[in-house]
Amino acid sequence: MAEITTGEAVSLDLSIARIPSRAAAMLIDLVLQLILGALLLGIAAAIWASSDRDPAWMAAIAIAVVVITLVGYPAFWEATIGRTPGKNVLGLRVVRADGGPIDFRHAVTRALSGLIVDFWILGAFGAVAILTSFCSRDGRRVGDVLAGTLVIRERALPVSLRPVAAPFFATWTARIAVDDIPDDLALALRQYLIRIPNLTPEAQNWLGAELLDSVCDRLRTTPPPGHPPAPILAALMAERHGRDLTAASTNLIRV
């Protein structure tokens, strides 16, 4: 578990994936990437053999195969389901720093950083990734820092990270710029909603009121009167999550 203190001085715990589990996931993905690369090179070789055998054409195909294998493979899986097949086997998932789902931009940033900095071109076959992850409190490699992501142990989470909103809050949340909630505050809200069953009623109301005041101050809005903090916070996070999924789907369609 990694302890994170938000801007509201709320101490939180996330089950962070560390080097051994991430390395095992990467080995599984590497085997699959080698198989994918071999298949693509085989197809490319067959096409080249039936053409005029221009060396420049074959070099271009080889570069394309490397990019598809080392960048396209992880970017595709992480942008669509938040984890590669290797991470899926190990029960890992890539999330934003606030615990929300990543989109295409995060996935591509991580994949390009992996190719250039963390593993291959400048990474000394993973030495840079291991060193930065070992030195990071949250086990983040360079790609995670640049993309603003974390790799968590999904199977260790007791409940879903997806909040559920009461229908009568939909009109109110639709008018609010929930994207302006900073990552550390959003993480605090998620952890509060997850921990509600383990909190006393007094702690629920006190901590919920503190978080709701922080959110409303940030968004320059007032909460619906006559409701406890928890369902209001859940509605805000559900709206934020829904907009994240919509944005991720739009980016994938454009690509």
MODASUL-V671616 format. One record per residue. RES is the residue in three letters. BURIAL is 1 if it has 16 or more other ideal C-beta (glycine too) atoms within 10 Angstrom, else 0. Layout:
res = [RES	RES]
burial = [BURIAL	BURIAL]
//
This chain:
res = [MET	ALA	GLU	ILE	THR	THR	GLY	GLU	ALA	VAL	SER	LEU	ASP	LEU	SER	ILE	ALA	ARG	ILE	PRO	SER	ARG	ALA	ALA	ALA	MET	LEU	ILE	ASP	LEU	VAL	LEU	GLN	LEU	ILE	LEU	GLY	ALA	LEU	LEU	LEU	GLY	ILE	ALA	ALA	ALA	ILE	TRP	ALA	SER	SER	ASP	ARG	ASP	PRO	ALA	TRP	MET	ALA	ALA	ILE	ALA	ILE	ALA	VAL	VAL	VAL	ILE	THR	LEU	VAL	GLY	TYR	PRO	ALA	PHE	TRP	GLU	ALA	THR	ILE	GLY	ARG	THR	PRO	GLY	LYS	ASN	VAL	LEU	GLY	LEU	ARG	VAL	VAL	ARG	ALA	ASP	GLY	GLY	PRO	ILE	ASP	PHE	ARG	HIS	ALA	VAL	THR	ARG	ALA	LEU	SER	GLY	LEU	ILE	VAL	ASP	PHE	TRP	ILE	LEU	GLY	ALA	PHE	GLY	ALA	VAL	ALA	ILE	LEU	THR	SER	PHE	CYS	SER	ARG	ASP	GLY	ARG	ARG	VAL	GLY	ASP	VAL	LEU	ALA	GLY	THR	LEU	VAL	ILE	ARG	GLU	ARG	ALA	LEU	PRO	VAL	SER	LEU	ARG	PRO	VAL	ALA	ALA	PRO	PHE	PHE	ALA	THR	TRP	THR	ALA	ARG	ILE	ALA	VAL	ASP	ASP	ILE	PRO	ASP	ASP	LEU	ALA	LEU	ALA	LEU	ARG	GLN	TYR	LEU	ILE	ARG	ILE	PRO	ASN	LEU	THR	PRO	GLU	ALA	GLN	ASN	TRP	LEU	GLY	ALA	GLU	LEU	LEU	ASP	SER	VAL	CYS	ASP	ARG	LEU	ARG	THR	THR	PRO	PRO	PRO	GLY	HIS	PRO	PRO	ALA	PRO	ILE	LEU	ALA	ALA	LEU	MET	ALA	GLU	ARG	HIS	GLY	ARG	ASP	LEU	THR	ALA	ALA	SER	THR	ASN	LEU	ILE	ARG	VAL]
burial = [0	1	0	1	0	1	0	0	0	1	0	1	0	1	1	1	1	0	0	0	1	1	0	0	1	1	0	1	1	0	0	1	1	0	0	1	1	0	0	1	1	0	0	1	0	0	0	1	0	0	0	0	0	0	0	0	0	1	0	0	1	1	0	0	1	1	0	1	1	1	1	1	1	1	1	1	1	1	1	0	0	1	1	1	0	1	1	1	0	1	1	1	1	1	1	1	1	1	1	1	1	1	1	1	0	1	1	1	1	1	1	1	1	1	1	1	1	1	1	0	0	0	1	0	0	1	0	1	1	1	0	1	1	0	0	1	0	1	1	1	1	1	1	1	0	1	1	1	1	1	1	1	1	1	0	0	0	0	0	0	1	0	1	0	1	0	0	0	1	0	0	1	1	0	0	1	0	1	0	0	1	0	0	1	1	1	1	1	1	1	1	1	1	1	1	0	0	0	0	0	0	0	0	1	0	0	1	1	0	1	1	1	0	1	1	0	0	0	1	0	0	0	1	0	0	0	0	0	1	1	1	1	1	1	1	1	1	1	1	1	1	1	1	1	0	0	0	1	0	0	0	0	0	0	0]
//
